Amino acid sequence: MILLEDEINGLSDEQIKSCLAKSISGRKLNRVLLIPPDITRPSSGAGKITSMYYDLLKNERDAKVDILPALGTHVPMTRAEQITFFGDIIPESSFLVHDWRNGVKKIGEVPSDFVYDVSDGLINEAMDIELSNYILDKSYDLILSIGQVVPHEVVGMANYTKNIVVGCGGSAFINKSHILGAFYGMERIMGRDFSPVRKVFDYAEQHYLTKLPIEYVLTVTVTKEAKTDILGLYISKNRDGFNKAVAMSQRFNIIKLDKPIQTCFVFLDEKECRSTWLGNKAIYRTRMAMANDGHLVVLAPGVEKFGEDEEIDRLIRKYGYVGRENILKLCKSNPELMGNLSAAAHLIHGSTDGRFNVTYATRHLGKNDIEGVGYDYLPYDEAIKECKQRKDVYIIDNPGLGLWMLQDL
């Protein structure tokens, strides 16, 4: 394992590139696959790291380098987004596009009895493990999975094998892993390692992923005054680097408060969040800090839709964010929800179960759209004006980098 940390000043670009160079030194590498996140993870530092690896491998060692963003269910990146996130050093021809519905192959399964045990009896079904056909291409000498460890609503702490089995996985595994986390309960998962979902990912890694030439390049980051610092960089073949990254992220990315938040304004970057599918991190990253009967205002200038694809968008509009118990009942009576369990999980993640109120302040979606899925609506400009005038509100600039919770949780 290669480990580099500076929790005071953050790591310099020179330190990072030296560390990356060390990780590939002495190897004969003809073809390499880099798997970073997409534009929806702008504070991960992964864009810069991917560009550095490309330069080290392609320009200094003349290796063939392909880039496969771990889209999961997200829409493919545009060329403008590629340049924004990775810089212009990587040509468009080097990018591959993950197809979570059709571009995958089953490599094994997590057995039903294992899923039953780790879920405390909530789910008793096997989970097919599907991976991108690109990852299964045996011509790659090395596959580097690059990404940020941070609290997460589905798995507890993001990244490591999640980047592979979900970010580059298929619909069956994405659906079932998401509903497993939703059924188990976000409050029991977020900010913690060894959740039921993580145990399923670990099973996949131990039984199937070790056969592939995958190594993990993980970061822990913080943002200070619009500047993102990489506090830790962890490179390893196994779980060792992830364990170290989890410990640091739990220290720096979990914000513990002395009292509940009564009124909270959360800003969503318009380049990062163009759907509630992505923007609802404003809800689930704050839910353990919000007061009962509190008010959460989501400032969402870029949100223009609900789902990342047309079918999921349709399901969100049809069923709405109506609470965990209602969604569970709807799943039993509606085959289309059972066939899209990741959408059902998302509807649970975006619900408050009536505990606090959510207002979405948008520019592109109208009052009927927002209220149709169960939220209150406020025009974006009015919400911004109110946020500036009020002195009694808690403001969060980037919900993607943290988890807010009370001290006693």
Rosetta blueprint (number, residue, H / E / L):
1 M L
2 I E
3 L E
4 L E
5 E E
6 D L
7 E L
8 I L
9 N L
10 G L
11 L L
12 S L
13 D H
14 E H
15 Q H
16 I H
17 K H
18 S H
19 C H
20 L H
21 A H
22 K H
23 S H
24 I H
25 S L
26 G L
27 R L
28 K L
29 L L
30 N L
31 R E
32 V E
33 L E
34 L E
35 I E
36 P L
37 P L
38 D L
39 I L
40 T L
41 R L
42 P H
43 S H
44 S H
45 G L
46 A H
47 G H
48 K H
49 I H
50 T H
51 S H
52 M H
53 Y H
54 Y H
55 D H
56 L H
57 L H
58 K H
59 N H
60 E L
61 R L
62 D L
63 A L
64 K E
65 V E
66 D E
67 I E
68 L L
69 P L
70 A L
71 L L
72 G L
73 T L
74 H L
75 V L
76 P L
77 M L
78 T L
79 R H
80 A H
81 E H
82 Q H
83 I H
84 T H
85 F H
86 F H
87 G L
88 D L
89 I L
90 I L
91 P L
92 E H
93 S H
94 S H
95 F E
96 L L
97 V L
98 H L
99 D L
100 W L
101 R L
102 N L
103 G L
104 V E
105 K E
106 K E
107 I E
108 G E
109 E E
110 V E
111 P L
112 S H
113 D H
114 F H
115 V H
116 Y H
117 D H
118 V H
119 S L
120 D L
121 G L
122 L L
123 I L
124 N L
125 E L
126 A L
127 M E
128 D E
129 I E
130 E E
131 L E
132 S E
133 N L
134 Y L
135 I L
136 L L
137 D L
138 K L
139 S L
140 Y L
141 D L
142 L E
143 I E
144 L E
145 S E
146 I E
147 G E
148 Q E
149 V L
150 V L
151 P E
152 H E
153 E L
154 V L
155 V L
156 G E
157 M E
158 A L
159 N L
160 Y L
161 T L
162 K H
163 N H
164 I H
165 V H
166 V L
167 G L
168 C L
169 G E
170 G L
171 S H
172 A H
173 F H
174 I H
175 N H
176 K H
177 S H
178 H H
179 I H
180 L H
181 G H
182 A H
183 F H
184 Y H
185 G L
186 M H
187 E H
188 R H
189 I L
190 M L
191 G L
192 R L
193 D L
194 F L
195 S L
196 P H
197 V H
198 R H
199 K H
200 V H
201 F H
202 D H
203 Y H
204 A H
205 E H
206 Q H
207 H H
208 Y L
209 L H
210 T H
211 K H
212 L L
213 P L
214 I E
215 E E
216 Y E
217 V E
218 L E
219 T E
220 V E
221 T E
222 V E
223 T E
224 K E
225 E L
226 A L
227 K E
228 T E
229 D E
230 I E
231 L E
232 G E
233 L E
234 Y E
235 I E
236 S E
237 K L
238 N L
239 R L
240 D H
241 G H
242 F H
243 N H
244 K H
245 A H
246 V H
247 A H
248 M H
249 S H
250 Q H
251 R H
252 F H
253 N L
254 I E
255 I E
256 K E
257 L E
258 D L
259 K L
260 P L
261 I E
262 Q E
263 T E
264 C E
265 F E
266 V E
267 F E
268 L L
269 D L
270 E L
271 K L
272 E L
273 C L
274 R L
275 S E
276 T H
277 W H
278 L H
279 G H
280 N L
281 K H
282 A H
283 I H
284 Y H
285 R L
286 T L
287 R L
288 M L
289 A L
290 M E
291 A E
292 N E
293 D E
294 G E
295 H E
296 L E
297 V E
298 V E
299 L E
300 A E
301 P L
302 G L
303 V L
304 E L
305 K E
306 F L
307 G L
308 E L
309 D L
310 E H
311 E H
312 I H
313 D H
314 R H
315 L H
316 I H
317 R H
318 K H
319 Y H
320 G L
321 Y L
322 V L
323 G L
324 R H
325 E H
326 N H
327 I H
328 L H
329 K H
330 L H
331 C H
332 K H
333 S H
334 N L
335 P H
336 E H
337 L H
338 M H
339 G L
340 N L
341 L H
342 S H
343 A H
344 A H
345 A H
346 H H
347 L H
348 I H
349 H H
350 G L
351 S L
352 T L
353 D L
354 G L
355 R L
356 F L
357 N E
358 V E
359 T E
360 Y E
361 A E
362 T E
363 R L
364 H L
365 L L
366 G L
367 K H
368 N H
369 D H
370 I H
371 E H
372 G H
373 V L
374 G L
375 Y L
376 D E
377 Y E
378 L E
379 P E
380 Y H
381 D H
382 E H
383 A H
384 I H
385 K H
386 E H
387 C H
388 K H
389 Q H
390 R L
391 K L
392 D L
393 V L
394 Y E
395 I E
396 I E
397 D L
398 N L
399 P H
400 G H
401 L H
402 G L
403 L E
404 W E
405 M E
406 L E
407 Q L
408 D L
409 L L
